[in-house]
């Protein structure tokens, strides 16, 4: 009676190993250039699909928006204290 659950567990384990799908290398996918994608609802304003220069300008603008030095407000120089008499 005690051997039945162990036997069922071993059988299930053996069958699970046989159910693995074969892993083969598929055809190599060639990606399109980033600027050649079609315009979608997710495209940023000012970007035209297929225009490499517009894509590069949009990437520079996006990177500049993540630059902490350009995002922070410039600090005004401290005013010199005035002498009181």
Beta strands, then each sheet from edge to edge (+ up, - down):
end
